[in-house]
Amino acid sequence: MNTLIVYATKYGCTENCVKDLAKKLTGKVVYFNLKSGNAPDLSQYDKIIVGGSIYIGRIQKEVSDFCSKNLDGLKTKKTGFFICCMRDGAIAESELNDAFPKELLAAAAAKDCFGGEFIFSKMNFLDKLIVKKVSKINKDTSNILTENINSFASIMNKA
Ligand SMILES: Cc1cc2nc3c(=O)[nH]c(=O)nc-3n(C[C@H](O)[C@H](O)[C@H](O)COP(=O)(O)O)c2cc1C
């Protein structure tokens, strides 16, 4: 079974989660950053995983564009969808549900939030300002949910 993971990241958190997930998946795994160009041909893969991070309530445009462009193709695959974000509980769940087309989420084998991180030294000036103002957090914080990555991998391996 071949798996393709496509993702978008701004400061590298999603990419680190993708690398961790890839290690836990069985079979051949290829991952591709959507910000680096057009995704590989989906027909080569049995399973497709799509992920990205949330900024002001929304997933990156590259991720939503990929989903709308490949809506029909994705419906024929075993799929998984995830987000990286710093909110938790019901807000994170609603961010996840808003990030991908409903019909894709309804047919997905796995969907989850992998948590997130604030690393101030990586952020641009505006992002630092927004995070400090909105979240009231002003020091590096990591909240990666490894147990969610593990269970996502296990579901995708059985799909
Ligand atoms: C400017 C800014 C806005 C953000 N807005 C949200 C948000 O609306 N909801 C949320 O859950 N997380 C939010 N986050 C947290 C990011 O989703 C989190 O930092 C994530 O780990 C970033 O992943 P990336 O490095 O792969 O882009 C925000 C972060 C920044 C810097």
The ligand as an ORCA input file, in Angstrom:
! r2SCAN-3c Opt
* xyz 0 1
  C      -0.880     34.400     13.909
  C      -1.340     33.063     14.385
  C      -2.702     32.799     14.404
  C      -3.163     31.544     14.860
  N      -4.508     31.304     14.876
  C      -4.952     30.121     15.388
  C      -6.357     29.857     15.464
  O      -7.204     30.639     15.033
  N      -6.734     28.693     16.030
  C      -5.843     27.779     16.511
  O      -6.267     26.743     17.018
  N      -4.504     27.979     16.417
  C      -4.058     29.130     15.870
  N      -2.707     29.353     15.761
  C      -1.778     28.306     16.193
  C      -1.162     27.531     15.010
  O      -2.140     26.732     14.396
  C      -0.022     26.693     15.586
  O       1.009     27.572     15.950
  C       0.509     25.621     14.640
  O       1.359     24.774     15.392
  C       1.247     26.200     13.444
  O       1.681     25.152     12.622
  P       2.709     25.382     11.403
  O       4.039     25.779     12.006
  O       2.778     24.054     10.742
  O       2.133     26.425     10.507
  C      -2.224     30.569     15.303
  C      -0.845     30.856     15.253
  C      -0.407     32.084     14.808
  C       1.078     32.356     14.764
*
